[in-house]
Amino acid sequence: MKLNNQNAALLVMDMQSAILRNLPDATEITGKVAEAIAKARAKNIPVIYVVVGFRPGMPEINMRNKGFSANKERMTNTNMEEWMKIDPAIAPLFGEIVVTKRRVSAFTGSDLEVVLRALDIQHIILTGIATSGVVLSTIREAADKDYRITVLSDCCADGDQEVHRVLTTKVFPRQSDVFTVEEWGKL
């Protein structure tokens, strides 16, 4: 099988040092994502980074948002610029795009869709943390927006290994192609 990577972009989502430090195997995931980034660059596939972040005081977070409001009080004095830094092992090169989102999906509260349209991207290749968070939400929204979607299963991670397994083997294949980075590199 030959995968058509024309009009494709690799999305590296929520790979911030502050988020990665919560994973026991952060080095393993950054190594796989670095491999995917190298393969994308070698194939002239744009690499787009997506980070989650907020203004000082986090005014974007409503207390009715169960997921984000739990962190608002704890993080209200956090230096967001520092918190949003992408892990140095997979940092963007000069000129690569970094998109800031305000919710779980890479599309929500960001200009990602505008960037993808400007680059004529029709196929997104996803990596990210967490599988049950940004990856799942982005797949759902991207499918509704008629993007072609590929997920690199070993370039995603979740705090719950069983949730990761179920999503990548049973749920994601309904709306996307799912490959390991090695399989994707051979296509």
Sine and cosine of phi, psi and omega as CSV:
sin_phi,cos_phi,sin_psi,cos_psi,sin_omega,cos_omega
0.00,0.00,0.74,-0.67,0.05,-1.00
-0.94,-0.35,0.86,-0.51,-0.01,-1.00
-1.00,0.03,0.77,-0.64,0.04,-1.00
-0.99,0.15,0.94,-0.34,0.00,-1.00
-0.99,-0.13,0.20,0.98,0.06,-1.00
-0.92,0.40,0.60,-0.80,-0.02,-1.00
0.85,0.52,0.55,0.83,-0.01,-1.00
-0.94,-0.34,0.39,-0.92,0.12,-0.99
-0.61,-0.79,0.60,-0.80,0.09,-1.00
-1.00,-0.04,0.83,-0.56,0.06,-1.00
-0.98,-0.20,0.82,-0.58,0.04,-1.00
-0.95,-0.32,0.97,-0.25,-0.23,-0.97
-0.93,-0.38,0.76,-0.64,0.09,-1.00
0.85,0.53,0.56,0.83,0.02,-1.00
-1.00,-0.03,0.77,0.63,0.01,-1.00
-1.00,0.05,0.60,-0.80,0.01,-1.00
-0.81,0.59,-0.64,0.77,-0.03,-1.00
-0.90,0.44,-0.50,0.87,0.03,-1.00
-1.00,0.08,-0.68,0.73,-0.02,-1.00
-0.87,0.50,-0.55,0.84,-0.05,-1.00
-0.90,0.43,-0.22,0.98,0.05,-1.00
-1.00,0.09,-0.11,0.99,-0.01,-1.00
-0.99,-0.16,0.70,-0.72,0.03,-1.00
-0.94,0.34,-0.42,0.91,-0.06,-1.00
-0.90,-0.43,0.65,0.76,-0.07,-1.00
-0.84,0.54,-0.63,0.78,0.00,-1.00
-0.90,0.43,-0.60,0.80,0.02,-1.00
-0.90,0.43,-0.72,0.69,-0.03,-1.00
-0.93,0.36,-0.65,0.76,0.02,-1.00
-0.92,0.40,-0.54,0.84,0.07,-1.00
-0.90,0.44,-0.70,0.72,0.03,-1.00
-0.91,0.41,-0.68,0.73,0.00,-1.00
-0.92,0.40,-0.62,0.78,0.07,-1.00
-0.87,0.49,-0.62,0.79,0.05,-1.00
-0.90,0.44,-0.69,0.72,0.03,-1.00
-0.90,0.44,-0.65,0.76,0.02,-1.00
-0.89,0.46,-0.70,0.71,0.01,-1.00
-0.88,0.48,-0.68,0.74,0.01,-1.00
-0.91,0.42,-0.67,0.74,0.02,-1.00
-0.89,0.46,-0.74,0.67,0.00,-1.00
-0.87,0.49,-0.64,0.77,0.01,-1.00
-0.90,0.44,-0.49,0.87,0.01,-1.00
-1.00,-0.08,0.14,0.99,-0.05,-1.00
0.85,0.52,0.56,0.83,0.10,-0.99
-1.00,-0.04,0.83,-0.55,0.01,-1.00
-0.86,0.51,0.61,-0.79,0.09,-1.00
-0.95,-0.30,0.85,-0.53,0.00,-1.00
-0.88,-0.47,0.80,-0.60,0.00,-1.00
-0.99,-0.11,0.67,-0.75,0.05,-1.00
-0.84,-0.55,0.82,-0.57,0.04,-1.00
-0.86,-0.51,0.46,-0.89,0.11,-0.99
-0.99,-0.14,0.71,-0.71,0.00,-1.00
-0.25,-0.97,0.25,-0.97,-0.08,-1.00
-0.63,-0.77,0.28,-0.96,0.09,-1.00
-0.96,0.30,0.30,-0.95,0.07,-1.00
-0.82,0.58,0.72,-0.69,-0.03,-1.00
0.99,0.10,-0.13,0.99,0.07,-1.00
0.80,0.60,0.80,0.60,-0.02,-1.00
-0.92,0.40,-0.27,0.96,0.00,-1.00
-0.96,0.29,-0.22,0.97,-0.09,-1.00
-0.99,-0.12,0.86,-0.51,0.06,-1.00
-1.00,-0.02,0.58,-0.81,-0.04,-1.00
-0.92,0.39,-0.26,0.97,0.07,-1.00
-0.98,0.20,-0.22,0.97,0.01,-1.00
-0.99,0.12,0.99,-0.17,-0.12,-0.99
-0.84,0.55,-0.70,0.72,-0.05,-1.00
-0.92,0.40,-0.76,0.65,-0.07,-1.00
-0.99,0.13,-0.55,0.84,-0.07,-1.00
-0.91,0.41,-0.46,0.89,0.03,-1.00
-0.88,0.47,-0.48,0.88,-0.01,-1.00
-1.00,-0.10,-0.23,0.97,-0.12,-0.99
-0.86,0.52,-0.78,0.63,-0.04,-1.00
-0.91,0.42,-0.66,0.75,-0.02,-1.00
-0.92,0.40,-0.55,0.83,-0.11,-0.99
-0.97,-0.25,0.09,1.00,-0.13,-0.99
-0.85,0.53,-0.50,0.87,0.01,-1.00
-0.98,-0.22,0.21,0.98,0.00,-1.00
-0.95,0.33,0.64,-0.77,0.11,-0.99
-0.96,0.26,0.98,-0.20,-0.09,-1.00
-0.89,0.45,-0.59,0.80,0.01,-1.00
-0.87,0.50,-0.67,0.74,0.03,-1.00
-0.94,0.35,-0.68,0.73,-0.04,-1.00
-0.90,0.43,-0.50,0.87,-0.06,-1.00
-1.00,0.07,-0.03,1.00,-0.04,-1.00
-0.90,0.43,0.74,-0.67,0.03,-1.00
-0.97,0.23,0.62,-0.79,-0.02,-1.00
-0.81,0.59,0.74,-0.68,-0.04,-1.00
-0.85,0.53,-0.45,0.89,-0.01,-1.00
-0.91,0.41,-0.34,0.94,-0.05,-1.00
-0.71,-0.70,0.42,0.91,-0.09,-1.00
-0.88,0.47,0.52,-0.86,0.02,-1.00
-0.92,0.40,0.50,-0.87,0.15,-0.99
-0.99,0.15,0.30,-0.95,0.06,-1.00
-0.83,0.56,0.76,-0.66,0.03,-1.00
1.00,-0.07,-0.26,0.97,0.06,-1.00
-0.97,0.23,0.58,-0.82,-0.13,-0.99
-0.99,0.14,0.69,-0.73,0.13,-0.99
-0.86,-0.51,0.83,-0.56,-0.02,-1.00
-0.94,-0.34,0.70,-0.72,0.07,-1.00
-0.97,-0.25,0.78,-0.62,0.04,-1.00
-0.94,-0.35,0.31,-0.95,-0.04,-1.00
-0.90,-0.44,0.00,1.00,0.00,-1.00
-0.64,-0.77,-0.25,-0.97,-0.09,-1.00
-0.96,0.29,-0.76,0.65,0.00,-1.00
-0.92,0.40,0.58,-0.81,0.04,-1.00
-0.90,0.44,-0.35,0.94,-0.02,-1.00
-1.00,0.07,-0.51,0.86,-0.17,-0.98
-0.97,0.22,0.86,-0.51,0.02,-1.00
0.97,0.24,0.28,0.96,0.00,-1.00
-0.79,-0.61,0.09,-1.00,0.08,-1.00
-0.97,-0.24,0.41,0.91,-0.04,-1.00
-0.84,0.55,-0.72,0.69,-0.04,-1.00
-0.89,0.46,-0.61,0.79,0.05,-1.00
-0.89,0.45,-0.69,0.72,0.02,-1.00
-0.89,0.46,-0.73,0.69,-0.01,-1.00
-0.88,0.47,-0.67,0.74,0.03,-1.00
-0.90,0.43,-0.67,0.74,-0.02,-1.00
-0.89,0.46,-0.56,0.83,0.01,-1.00
-1.00,0.00,0.03,1.00,-0.04,-1.00
0.84,0.54,0.64,0.77,0.02,-1.00
-0.99,0.13,0.79,-0.62,0.01,-1.00
-0.86,-0.51,-0.16,0.99,-0.08,-1.00
-0.74,-0.68,0.87,-0.49,0.03,-1.00
-0.93,-0.36,0.67,-0.74,0.00,-1.00
-0.93,-0.37,0.87,-0.49,-0.19,-0.98
-0.97,-0.24,0.67,-0.74,0.20,-0.98
-0.73,-0.69,0.44,-0.90,0.06,-1.00
0.29,-0.96,0.18,-0.98,0.06,-1.00
-0.80,-0.60,0.84,-0.54,0.16,0.99
-0.95,-0.31,0.42,-0.91,0.03,-1.00
-0.83,0.56,-0.66,0.75,-0.02,-1.00
-0.99,0.11,-0.03,1.00,-0.01,-1.00
-0.93,-0.37,-0.98,-0.18,-0.09,-1.00
-0.86,0.50,-0.63,0.78,-0.05,-1.00
-0.93,0.38,-0.77,0.63,0.01,-1.00
-0.87,0.50,-0.75,0.66,-0.03,-1.00
-0.90,0.44,-0.62,0.78,-0.01,-1.00
-0.94,0.34,-0.64,0.77,0.06,-1.00
-0.85,0.52,-0.76,0.65,-0.04,-1.00
-0.85,0.52,-0.74,0.67,-0.03,-1.00
-0.94,0.34,-0.65,0.76,0.01,-1.00
-0.89,0.45,-0.61,0.79,0.03,-1.00
-0.90,0.44,-0.66,0.75,0.04,-1.00
-0.92,0.38,-0.38,0.93,0.03,-1.00
-1.00,-0.08,0.10,1.00,0.07,-1.00
0.93,0.37,0.49,0.87,0.14,-0.99
-0.98,0.18,0.49,-0.87,0.22,-0.98
-0.99,0.13,0.68,-0.74,-0.16,-0.99
-0.77,-0.64,0.71,-0.70,0.17,-0.99
-0.81,-0.58,0.67,-0.74,0.08,-1.00
-0.91,-0.42,0.75,-0.66,0.11,-0.99
-1.00,-0.08,0.99,-0.16,-0.18,-0.98
-0.86,0.52,-0.59,0.81,-0.01,-1.00
-1.00,0.04,0.09,1.00,0.10,-0.99
-0.95,-0.32,0.28,0.96,0.08,-1.00
-0.81,-0.58,0.45,-0.89,0.03,-1.00
-0.53,-0.85,0.41,-0.91,0.01,-1.00
-0.58,-0.81,0.48,-0.88,0.05,-1.00
-0.90,0.44,-0.36,0.93,0.01,-1.00
-0.90,-0.44,0.95,-0.31,-0.05,-1.00
-0.87,0.50,-0.58,0.81,0.00,-1.00
-0.93,0.37,-0.64,0.77,0.06,-1.00
-0.88,0.47,-0.71,0.71,0.04,-1.00
-0.84,0.54,-0.73,0.68,-0.02,-1.00
-0.88,0.48,-0.74,0.67,-0.03,-1.00
-0.89,0.45,-0.69,0.72,0.00,-1.00
-0.90,0.44,-0.74,0.67,-0.09,-1.00
-0.97,0.25,-0.38,0.92,-0.03,-1.00
-0.97,-0.25,-0.40,0.92,-0.09,-1.00
-0.87,-0.50,-0.61,0.79,-0.10,-0.99
-1.00,-0.05,-0.81,0.59,-0.08,-1.00
-0.86,0.51,-0.62,0.79,-0.02,-1.00
-0.87,0.50,-0.26,0.96,0.05,-1.00
-0.95,0.32,-0.41,0.91,-0.07,-1.00
-0.78,-0.63,-0.02,1.00,-0.05,-1.00
-0.45,-0.90,0.25,-0.97,0.21,-0.98
-1.00,0.08,0.61,-0.79,0.01,-1.00
-0.83,-0.56,0.83,-0.55,0.02,-1.00
-0.69,-0.72,0.32,-0.95,0.25,-0.97
-0.99,0.14,0.24,-0.97,0.01,-1.00
-0.89,0.46,-0.58,0.81,0.03,-1.00
-0.91,0.42,-0.71,0.70,0.04,-1.00
-0.88,0.48,-0.70,0.71,0.00,-1.00
-0.88,0.47,-0.64,0.77,0.01,-1.00
-0.90,0.45,-0.42,0.91,-0.01,-1.00
-1.00,0.03,-0.20,0.98,-0.06,-1.00
-0.99,0.16,0.00,0.00,0.00,0.00
